[in-house]
């Protein structure tokens, strides 16, 4: 596992994340893909696939701050806790924010981790 830190902003259809050492150029964007089928609750399957892709993409980071709408964070947290418990330990914080620019997102992440380091927080406690 890497010691690199990342910040993630997400809603139910988009995710933007990147390392905190960059200037916003390294931001990665993911979009959800719906699967129009007659299967019951196919939107749940699509959401789980999207959340799984987010977890896979964040695999190279040691600590992650998750931001976004409260509902999206709540659904993502439930998914991670139930389906990806190994990834749950890398998420060190949750913060509800509206749609920030890449620069605002990076600044938020740097502020969070600066406070996080000063408090001597245990990353596993999130």
N, C-alpha and C positions, 0 to 999 in steps of 0.2 A: 504494500500500500504506500502511496506517495504521501509526502508531507505537504504537498501543494494544497492551496485553499481555493475554493470557488464560491461564486454566488450564482444563484438560480432565481429567475423570475418566471412564474408560470401562471397560466389560467388553464381551462379545460381544453384549449385548442392550440396553444402555443407555449413554447418554453425557450427562454433565452438564458444562456449561462456562459460563464467564462472564468478563467483564472484571475486572481486578484493582482497578479504581478504585471498585467498588461494595461493597455490604455483604451480598451474597448474594441480594438481591431480584432482581437482573438475571440470575440463573442460567437457562440454557436447558436443557431436557431433550429428548432424542431417544430414541426406541425403535426397535429393529430390527423389521422386518416380514418374516415368513417367507413364502415363495411355495411352497406345496405343489403341486409339479408332478411329473410322471414324468420330467422332464429329469434327466439324470445330474448329480450335484453341484449341485443347486439351492440347497443351503445355502450353497455358496460364492458363488453369484450373489447371494443375499440378503445375505451378509456384505459383499460388495463394494459393493452398493448402499448399505448402512448406512454403511460407511466413506466412501463418496463424499459422502453427505449430511453427515457430520461435517466433511469437508474444505470443502464448500461453505459450511457455517455458520460456519466459522472464517476464511473469506476476508477478513473485515474487520479482522483482527488482524495486527500486524506480527511479534509474537513469541508463541509458545505453548509452555507447559510441559504435557506429556502425562503423566498419572498413571493408575494402575489396576493390574490384575493383570498379572503378567509375560507371560502367554500372550496376553492381549488386546493389550498394547502391541507384542509381537513381531509378531503378525499384522497390526496396523495399520501398523507401521513397514514391513513388507514390501510392503503394499498401496501406501503412500505412495511409497516408493522406486521401485516398478515402474510404477504408474499415474498418480501425481500428483507428479512430481519437482519441479515449481515450488513445491508446498506444503511439500516436505521442508525447504527452506531457512528456513522460518518456525518450524519446531519447534526450539527451542533447548535442550530438556532432556527427559529421560525419568525418571520416578520411580515405583517400585513401592510402592503403598499400598493398604490395605484400604479399605472403604467409609467415607470421611470425611463429616462433615456439611458443609453449604455453608460455614459459618464456618471449619471446620478446613481445608477446601480452599482458601479464600481466604488464610488465614494461611500455609499451605504455599507457595502461589504467591508471596506477598509476600516470604517468607523467601528463596525460591529466587532471585527477581529482585534482591533486595538483595545477595546473595552474587555473583550474576552480574555486577552492575554494579561491585561492588568489585573483582572480578578483572579487569575490563576485557575480558571475553570477547568474542570475535567471534561474533555470532549465527549466522553461516553454518557454524560448526564444530560446533554442537549438541553 
